[in-house]
Amino acid sequence: MTPLKPYLVRSLHEWILENGMTPYLLVDASYEGVIVPTAYVSDERIILNTKPSAVQNWFLDNEAISFSARFSGRSENLYIPINAVLATYAKENGKGMMFDERFEDDVPPDPDKSPAKKETKKPVLKIVK
């Protein structure tokens, strides 16, 4: 199956916009491949306003989000791998969704960490007269 996270990010973004609010992204700026203005990163994270009037060339697919935005009057091109998104939420009321920092649903679970299978005995039937 295709990864779930990009669909959640996309639908939450649309839902926030349809309700007249400002969509924000919380991004792990230390994630491999992230391109954001480092001057605005705090504790390896950055919060981005993704309202259509604040960004240009918005593109979101199953791999990444990319767009241009202005920071202190200077245009910057941003690139955010989808797994670097930690949350998407409305600025005005905080409604949205946080993602686990390791939310990578396209990675199968580690078989060594799965619970041990219990040995089951077959039931024994007796004829009672």
C-alpha positions in Angstrom: 0.0 0.0 0.0 1.0 3.6 -0.5 2.1 5.5 2.7 -0.7 7.0 4.7 1.0 10.1 6.1 1.0 12.3 2.9 -2.8 11.7 2.6 -3.3 12.8 6.2 -1.2 15.9 5.7 -3.0 16.8 2.5 -6.5 16.3 3.9 -5.7 18.2 7.1 -4.3 21.1 5.1 -7.4 21.3 3.0 -9.7 20.9 6.0 -8.0 23.8 7.9 -8.2 26.0 4.8 -11.9 25.1 4.2 -12.6 26.3 7.7 -11.0 29.7 7.1 -8.0 29.1 9.3 -4.2 29.2 8.8 -2.5 25.9 8.3 0.9 25.5 10.0 3.5 22.7 9.6 5.8 21.7 12.4 8.9 20.3 10.7 11.9 18.3 12.0 14.7 20.5 10.4 17.3 17.9 11.2 15.7 15.2 9.1 17.8 14.2 6.1 16.9 16.2 2.9 15.1 19.1 4.6 15.8 22.5 3.1 14.5 25.4 5.2 16.0 28.7 6.2 18.3 27.7 9.2 18.0 31.1 10.8 14.4 30.3 11.8 15.1 26.8 13.2 14.8 26.4 16.9 15.6 23.2 18.7 16.0 21.4 15.3 12.4 22.4 14.5 10.7 25.0 12.4 7.0 26.1 12.2 5.9 27.1 8.7 2.8 29.1 7.7 1.4 27.3 4.6 -1.6 29.5 3.9 -1.8 30.0 0.1 -1.3 33.7 0.4 1.9 33.1 2.3 3.5 30.6 -0.1 4.1 30.2 -3.9 4.5 27.1 -6.0 2.9 24.8 -3.4 3.5 21.1 -4.2 2.7 18.2 -2.0 3.0 14.6 -3.2 3.7 11.3 -1.4 7.4 12.0 -1.1 7.7 15.6 -0.1 6.3 19.1 0.2 7.9 22.0 -1.6 7.1 25.7 -2.0 8.6 29.2 -1.9 8.0 31.6 1.0 9.3 34.9 2.1 11.4 35.2 5.3 12.2 38.8 6.3 11.4 39.9 2.8 13.7 37.3 1.2 12.2 34.6 -1.0 13.4 31.0 0.0 12.7 27.7 -1.7 11.7 25.0 0.9 11.8 21.2 0.5 10.4 19.0 3.2 10.4 15.2 2.9 7.0 14.0 4.1 8.4 12.0 7.0 10.0 15.3 8.4 6.5 16.6 9.1 5.9 16.4 12.8 2.4 18.1 12.8 -0.1 20.0 10.8 -2.5 22.2 12.6 -4.6 25.4 12.6 -2.8 28.5 14.0 -6.0 29.9 15.4 -7.1 26.9 17.6 -4.4 24.3 17.4 -6.7 21.7 15.9 -4.9 19.2 13.7 -2.6 16.2 14.1 0.8 15.4 15.6 2.8 12.6 14.1 5.2 10.3 15.9 8.7 11.4 15.1 9.2 7.9 13.6 5.8 7.8 11.7 7.0 6.0 8.7 4.1 3.7 7.9 5.8 2.4 4.8 8.4 0.6 6.8 7.4 -2.9 8.0 7.6 -3.5 11.7 10.8 -5.1 13.0 10.2 -8.8 13.4 12.5 -8.9 16.5 10.3 -6.5 18.3 7.0 -8.3 17.7 5.4 -10.1 20.6 6.3 -13.8 20.9 3.8 -16.2 19.6 2.1 -18.2 22.2 2.1 -21.9 21.7 -1.5 -23.1 21.6 -2.6 -26.6 22.4 -5.3 -28.3 20.4 -8.5 -28.7 22.4 -9.2 -32.2 23.7 -12.7 -33.5 23.4 -14.1 -36.4 25.5 -17.2 -38.3 25.0 -19.4 -38.2 28.1 -22.2 -40.7 28.5 
